[in-house]
Amino acid sequence: MLASGRKRFICLSSVVFGAALALAGSGLAVPSSAAIAQGSSEPVATDAIAQFDWFQAVVLGMVQGLTEFLPISSTAHLKAVPVFLGWGDPGVTFTAVIQLGSIAAVLWYFWGDIAQLSLGAIKAIQKSDYQASEFRIVAGIALGTLPIVACGLMLKFFTDYGDNEAHPLRSMTAIAIASIVMAILLGLAERLGSRKRDFQVLNAKDGILMGLAQALALIPGVSRSGSTMTAGLFMGLERSTAARFSFLLGIPAITLAGLVELKGLLDVGLSSASALPLAVGLISSAIFSYLAIAWLIEFLKRQSTWVFVWYRLAFGIVILIAVTFNGL
């Protein structure tokens, strides 16, 4: 058991540090012809990243890690915290890439579950046993990933939302409103949910419904874990079951978003000034994400989600006050 744990730790640590080294090494890459054509030796997307030093990157990785899996919106905090500290907005690209550290943490923590579900689903397919719990859960995760992918593609190709940092939905006011609305919905789910269904009864329908809720997280401030956990509670899931399925459901979507942004950066080339914050943020995100997952799973076995409801309300109100008086 201990040997298996050490192997898992070494494997996933290698993935995180390998990605970090790849980012650092990419600082030596030659800029693409597109970047040169724009009259710059560095792509515009990396300008916001290069402004951060290693300490700021550690802090932002910590913010990402601690808030990615708590139902309070990592995107909102990664935009609000550096703005409040006077560091500036790190941008969508930085946020998406360091989320890969959170994925490494999920894989590390749920390695046993992932292996069991994968092998169980394969055996179920071989035996045509489509009622097996492993197959139903894996099918739910697969189907639940489709809504956010479809919505993300539509936003990317038919609107300027994905590439426009100044879009109204990315404003601090929009983030505050989303945080308050989701706090109210989470409170209602906590109040009305029966919390009688455990992990073994999950099915494809649960995955689709939580997947639809997950798609709302394309709006900063909604929170991917918050929207999916809220949906899970409304569907009668136990708190820890809703959180556990939310984390597993997020693996494909977060990985895809992070890899797309990472590929885009590597294609155009990164300066060392941009690569270092990304590498440090990635490692910091992985460490703090693991701590957040372990804490939240145990917390929800004994406690309710009301602490997050009140926090999100306060967070949204504070942002609205700051916007009103300071023009953030």
C-alpha positions in Angstrom: 0.0 0.0 0.0 2.8 2.4 1.0 4.8 1.4 -2.1 1.9 2.1 -4.3 1.4 5.4 -2.7 5.0 6.3 -3.2 4.8 5.3 -6.9 1.7 7.4 -7.4 3.4 10.4 -5.7 6.5 10.1 -7.8 4.5 9.7 -11.0 2.3 12.6 -10.5 5.0 14.8 -9.1 7.0 14.1 -12.2 4.1 15.2 -14.3 3.8 18.6 -12.5 7.5 19.3 -12.4 7.9 18.1 -16.0 5.3 20.5 -17.1 7.0 23.2 -15.1 10.3 22.5 -16.6 8.8 22.5 -20.1 7.4 25.9 -19.4 10.7 27.1 -18.1 12.5 25.7 -21.1 10.0 27.2 -23.5 11.4 30.6 -22.5 14.1 29.9 -25.0 11.7 29.3 -27.8 11.8 31.5 -30.9 8.7 33.7 -31.3 6.3 32.6 -34.1 5.9 34.5 -37.4 2.5 35.7 -36.2 4.1 37.3 -33.1 6.8 38.9 -35.2 4.2 40.2 -37.6 2.6 42.0 -34.7 5.9 43.9 -34.2 6.7 42.2 -30.9 9.2 39.6 -29.9 6.7 38.2 -27.4 3.0 37.4 -27.9 0.5 39.8 -26.4 -1.1 36.9 -24.3 2.1 36.7 -22.2 2.3 40.4 -21.4 0.1 40.1 -18.3 1.9 37.0 -17.1 5.4 38.5 -17.3 4.4 41.2 -14.8 4.4 38.8 -11.9 7.5 37.7 -10.0 8.0 34.3 -8.4 6.5 35.3 -5.0 3.4 36.6 -6.7 3.2 33.5 -8.7 3.3 31.4 -5.5 0.5 33.4 -4.0 -1.6 33.1 -7.2 -1.0 29.4 -7.3 -2.1 29.2 -3.7 -5.3 31.1 -4.5 -6.0 28.9 -7.5 -5.3 25.7 -5.5 -7.4 26.7 -2.4 -10.4 28.0 -4.4 -10.6 25.6 -7.4 -12.3 22.9 -5.5 -14.0 25.0 -2.8 -17.4 26.2 -4.0 -16.3 29.9 -4.1 -14.9 30.3 -7.7 -11.2 30.2 -8.4 -11.6 32.4 -11.5 -13.2 35.1 -9.4 -10.5 35.0 -6.8 -7.7 34.9 -9.3 -9.1 38.1 -10.8 -10.1 39.8 -7.6 -7.2 39.1 -5.3 -4.4 40.4 -7.5 -6.5 43.4 -8.5 -7.1 44.2 -4.8 -3.3 43.8 -4.1 -2.5 46.1 -7.0 -0.8 43.4 -9.1 -3.1 43.6 -12.0 -5.2 40.9 -13.7 -3.2 37.8 -14.6 -5.6 37.0 -17.5 -7.4 33.9 -18.8 -4.3 32.2 -20.1 -2.4 32.2 -16.8 -5.5 31.1 -15.0 -6.2 28.2 -17.4 -2.6 26.9 -17.4 -2.0 26.8 -13.7 -5.3 24.9 -13.4 -3.3 21.9 -14.7 -1.7 21.8 -11.3 -5.2 21.4 -9.8 -5.7 18.5 -12.2 -2.5 16.8 -11.1 -3.8 17.1 -7.5 -7.2 15.5 -8.4 -5.4 12.6 -10.1 -3.2 12.2 -7.2 -6.0 12.2 -4.6 -8.5 10.1 -6.6 -6.0 7.8 -8.3 -7.6 4.7 -6.7 -11.1 5.8 -7.6 -10.1 6.6 -11.2 -8.3 3.3 -11.7 -11.3 1.4 -10.2 -13.8 3.2 -12.3 -11.8 2.8 -15.5 -11.2 -0.9 -15.1 -14.8 -1.5 -14.0 -16.2 0.4 -17.0 -14.0 -1.6 -19.4 -15.1 -4.9 -17.8 -18.7 -3.8 -17.9 -18.4 -3.0 -21.7 -16.8 -6.4 -22.3 -19.6 -8.1 -20.5 -22.3 -5.8 -21.9 -23.3 -5.0 -18.3 -24.3 -1.4 -18.7 -26.0 -1.3 -15.3 -22.7 -1.7 -13.5 -22.1 1.3 -11.2 -18.6 1.9 -12.7 -20.0 2.2 -16.2 -22.8 4.4 -15.2 -20.5 6.8 -13.4 -17.9 6.9 -16.2 -20.7 7.5 -18.7 -22.0 10.3 -16.5 -18.6 11.9 -16.5 -18.3 11.6 -20.3 -21.8 12.9 -21.0 -21.5 15.6 -18.3 -18.3 17.0 -20.0 -20.1 17.7 -23.3 -22.2 20.7 -22.3 -19.2 22.8 -21.1 -17.2 21.8 -24.2 -20.0 22.7 -26.6 -20.7 26.0 -24.8 -17.0 26.8 -24.7 -16.6 26.2 -28.4 -19.7 28.3 -29.3 -18.4 31.2 -27.2 -14.9 30.9 -28.8 -16.1 30.7 -32.4 -19.2 32.9 -32.4 -18.4 35.6 -29.8 -15.4 37.5 -28.6 -15.9 36.4 -25.0 -13.0 33.9 -24.9 -10.4 36.4 -26.2 -11.8 39.7 -24.8 -10.5 40.4 -21.3 -12.7 43.5 -21.2 -16.0 41.6 -21.8 -18.8 42.7 -19.5 -19.2 39.2 -18.1 -15.5 39.4 -16.9 -16.0 42.6 -15.0 -15.7 42.8 -11.3 -19.4 43.8 -11.1 -20.5 40.7 -13.0 -18.2 38.5 -10.8 -19.8 40.0 -7.6 -23.4 39.4 -8.9 -22.5 35.8 -9.9 -21.1 35.2 -6.5 -24.2 36.4 -4.7 -26.6 34.6 -7.0 -24.7 31.3 -6.6 -24.6 31.8 -2.8 -28.4 32.0 -2.7 -28.7 28.9 -4.9 -26.3 27.0 -2.8 -28.2 28.0 0.3 -31.5 26.8 -1.2 -29.8 23.5 -2.2 -28.5 23.0 1.3 -32.0 23.7 2.7 -34.0 21.7 0.2 -31.7 18.8 -0.7 -32.5 15.4 0.8 -28.8 14.3 0.9 -29.8 10.6 0.8 -28.0 9.4 -2.4 -24.4 8.1 -2.2 -21.7 7.5 -4.8 -22.8 4.0 -5.8 -26.2 5.2 -7.1 -24.9 7.8 -9.5 -25.9 7.4 -13.2 -25.6 9.0 -16.6 -28.5 11.3 -15.9 -26.7 12.7 -12.8 -23.7 13.4 -15.0 -25.7 15.3 -17.6 -27.5 17.4 -15.1 -24.3 18.3 -13.2 -22.6 18.8 -16.6 -25.2 21.4 -17.5 -24.5 23.1 -14.2 -20.8 22.9 -14.9 -21.2 24.8 -18.1 -22.4 27.9 -16.1 -18.8 28.1 -14.8 -17.8 29.7 -18.1 -19.0 32.8 -16.4 -16.4 34.1 -13.9 -17.7 34.1 -10.4 -20.1 31.2 -10.8 -17.6 28.5 -9.7 -17.3 25.1 -11.4 -17.3 23.2 -8.1 -19.9 25.5 -6.7 -22.4 25.1 -9.6 -21.9 21.3 -9.7 -22.1 20.8 -6.0 -25.2 22.9 -5.9 -26.8 20.8 -8.6 -25.8 17.6 -6.8 -27.4 18.8 -3.6 -30.6 19.7 -5.4 -30.5 16.1 -6.9 -30.4 14.6 -3.4 -26.8 13.7 -3.2 -24.9 13.5 0.0 -22.6 16.5 0.4 -19.3 14.5 0.2 -20.7 12.5 -2.8 -21.6 15.7 -4.6 -18.1 17.1 -4.0 -16.4 13.8 -5.0 -18.4 13.6 -8.3 -17.8 17.3 -8.9 -14.1 16.8 -8.7 -14.1 13.8 -11.0 -16.4 15.5 -13.5 -14.0 18.5 -13.7 -11.0 16.5 -14.8 -11.7 16.4 -18.6 -13.0 20.0 -18.8 -10.2 21.6 -16.8 -7.5 19.5 -18.5 -8.8 20.4 -21.9 -8.9 24.1 -21.2 -5.5 24.1 -19.6 -3.9 22.2 -22.5 -5.4 24.4 -25.1 -4.0 27.5 -23.5 -0.6 25.8 -22.8 -0.4 24.7 -26.5 -1.1 28.2 -27.7 1.6 29.6 -25.5 4.2 27.0 -26.5 3.4 27.5 -30.2 4.2 31.2 -30.1 7.1 30.9 -27.7 7.6 32.2 -24.1 10.2 34.5 -22.7 11.8 33.4 -19.4 10.0 36.4 -17.8 6.6 34.7 -18.6 7.7 31.1 -18.2 8.9 31.4 -14.6 5.6 32.7 -13.2 3.7 29.9 -15.0 6.0 27.2 -13.8 6.0 28.4 -10.2 2.2 29.0 -10.2 1.7 25.5 -11.6 3.6 23.8 -8.8 2.0 26.0 -6.1 -1.4 25.3 -7.5 -0.8 21.5 -7.4 0.3 21.6 -3.7 -2.5 23.7 -2.4 -5.2 22.0 -4.6 -4.3 18.7 -2.9 -4.6 20.2 0.5 -8.0 21.8 -0.4 -9.4 18.5 -1.8 -8.4 16.5 1.3 -9.8 19.1 3.7 -13.1 19.6 1.9 -13.9 15.9 1.5 -13.5 15.4 5.2 -15.2 18.7 6.1 -18.4 17.8 4.1 -18.7 14.5 5.9 -19.4 16.3 9.1 -20.4 19.9 8.2 -22.8 21.7 5.9 -22.0 24.1 3.1 -23.4 27.2 4.9 -19.9 28.6 5.6 -19.4 28.9 1.8 -22.8 30.4 1.3 -22.0 33.2 3.8 -18.5 33.6 2.4 -19.8 34.0 -1.2 -22.4 36.6 -0.1 -19.8 38.6 1.7 -17.3 38.2 -1.1 -19.8 39.5 -3.7 -20.9 42.4 -1.4 -17.3 43.5 -0.7 -16.6 43.6 -4.5 -19.7 45.6 -5.2 -18.7 48.1 -2.5 -15.2 48.3 -3.9 -16.5 48.9 -7.4 -18.9 51.6 -6.2 -16.3 53.6 -4.2 -13.0 52.7 -5.9 -14.1 52.1 -9.4 -12.4 48.6 -9.7 
